[in-house]
Amino acid sequence: MDDRPFSDISYEQFLKEERLMGSTCKECGALYVPPRPVCIKCHSSEMEWVESGGRGKLAAFTSIAVCPPHMIEEGYNRSCPYVSGVVELEEGPRVVARIEGVDGTKPETIKIGTPLQSQFLHRGAGEHATTVLAFRPS
């Protein structure tokens, strides 16, 4: 499918292409998102790329009010917290990402098990451009 190495750099390149990619072990079928070059279950290095449909459900979350500088630049602060969560993908793996479309000031309204869909947040321009994986209630 793709001959890119199973690395963080390749994963980030796929995110820029708006593709949520992982690696699957050809020996035991284990699936990893983000990708791994070696299976941690059977230790095989026979891996191949697989694309996720980007659907899942919220498994855990936190509302963050003390923000790092890049999040402050996006407008988040103590009175406007952002939400980060663990999403269990339909394919099985769990991935950590931003959770958009929920109210971080009212975490009691955010429910575990909420169906989510991936989205790709493009930030910056030129050589400083990045893409952040996020999920939004579907």
C-alpha positions as MATLAB code, in Angstrom:
seq = 'MDDRPFSDISYEQFLKEERLMGSTCKECGALYVPPRPVCIKCHSSEMEWVESGGRGKLAAFTSIAVCPPHMIEEGYNRSCPYVSGVVELEEGPRVVARIEGVDGTKPETIKIGTPLQSQFLHRGAGEHATTVLAFRPS';
ca = [
       0.000    0.000    0.000;
       2.579    2.567    1.097;
       6.328    2.223    1.566;
       6.730    4.978    4.176;
       8.472    3.911    7.384;
       6.291    3.212   10.434;
       7.254    6.375   12.324;
       5.846    9.510   13.940;
       6.979   11.512   10.910;
       4.998    9.287    8.529;
       1.981    9.409   10.864;
       2.098   13.223   10.845;
       2.416   13.264    7.036;
      -0.741   11.140    6.788;
      -2.550   13.510    9.171;
      -1.659   16.407    6.839;
      -3.283   14.360    4.059;
      -6.339   13.967    6.351;
      -5.815   10.232    6.731;
      -5.796    8.458   10.098;
      -3.317    5.633    9.576;
      -2.050    2.839   11.762;
      -0.009   -0.306   11.359;
      -1.218   -3.876   11.547;
       0.900   -6.947   12.209;
       0.928   -9.434    9.328;
       1.671  -12.255   11.803;
      -0.963  -11.836   14.552;
      -3.242   -9.087   13.223;
      -2.668   -6.605   16.076;
      -3.494   -3.018   15.104;
      -1.698    0.107   16.332;
      -2.651    3.769   16.016;
      -0.268    5.650   15.930;
       1.742    3.076   13.981;
       4.547    0.925   15.398;
       7.377   -0.652   13.418;
       7.352   -3.796   15.622;
       4.360   -5.648   17.071;
       4.395   -5.551   20.878;
       2.257   -8.704   21.066;
       4.278  -11.148   18.946;
       7.439   -9.053   18.272;
       7.144   -9.389   14.493;
       8.466   -6.604   12.295;
       6.183   -7.650    9.431;
       3.845   -4.658    9.535;
       1.623   -2.988    6.955;
      -0.259    0.297    6.803;
      -4.014    0.353    7.430;
      -6.398    3.322    7.320;
      -8.975    3.916   10.042;
     -12.469    5.112    9.222;
     -12.035    7.717   11.964;
     -15.112    6.691   13.938;
     -15.038    5.800   17.601;
     -16.358    6.583   21.039;
     -15.084    8.643   23.940;
     -13.338    6.406   26.487;
     -11.879    9.072   28.825;
     -11.289   12.829   28.856;
      -9.970   15.799   30.774;
     -10.735   19.490   30.583;
      -7.502   21.530   30.570;
      -7.546   25.129   31.831;
      -3.822   25.714   32.391;
      -2.725   25.718   28.774;
       0.613   25.491   26.987;
       1.589   28.551   24.894;
       0.419   27.129   21.545;
      -3.064   26.502   22.992;
      -3.169   30.005   24.516;
      -2.465   31.324   21.001;
      -5.606   29.476   19.854;
      -7.658   31.263   22.535;
      -7.756   28.663   25.301;
      -7.192   29.747   28.913;
      -8.561   29.329   32.469;
     -11.983   30.651   31.440;
     -11.986   28.783   28.116;
     -10.472   25.304   28.681;
      -9.957   22.740   25.944;
     -10.739   19.040   26.144;
      -8.322   16.201   25.467;
      -9.529   12.631   25.384;
      -8.927    8.980   24.704;
     -10.959    7.723   21.759;
     -11.599    4.026   21.235;
     -11.685    3.571   17.468;
     -14.211    1.186   15.880;
     -11.224   -0.885   14.732;
     -10.134   -1.372   18.368;
      -7.096    0.789   19.148;
      -7.297    3.806   21.419;
      -5.842    7.146   20.404;
      -5.353   10.395   22.337;
      -6.665   13.514   20.612;
      -8.386   16.844   21.109;
     -12.142   16.673   21.523;
     -13.886   19.516   19.696;
     -17.533   20.537   19.879;
     -17.901   19.965   23.625;
     -17.979   22.508   26.476;
     -14.771   22.304   28.502;
     -16.247   24.682   31.096;
     -18.965   22.095   31.848;
     -17.194   18.711   31.906;
     -20.229   17.158   33.616;
     -22.069   17.474   30.275;
     -19.443   15.414   28.425;
     -20.380   11.733   28.417;
     -18.156    8.654   28.174;
     -19.299    6.544   25.228;
     -20.254    9.534   23.054;
     -19.907    8.576   19.356;
     -17.146   10.608   17.682;
     -15.790   11.263   14.197;
     -12.226   12.308   13.410;
     -11.354   15.699   12.016;
      -8.059   17.271   11.077;
      -7.206   20.730   12.399;
      -4.716   22.575   10.188;
      -2.639   25.164   12.043;
       0.022   27.604   10.810;
       1.339   28.088    7.304;
       4.349   27.192    5.190;
       7.093   25.241    6.884;
       5.405   25.853   10.274;
       2.148   24.220    9.210;
       0.924   21.356   11.389;
      -2.131   19.153   11.455;
      -3.688   18.110   14.750;
      -5.907   15.074   15.134;
      -9.216   15.891   16.802;
     -12.598   14.249   17.212;
     -16.085   15.757   17.289;
     -19.387   14.230   18.389;
     -21.062   12.599   15.382;
];
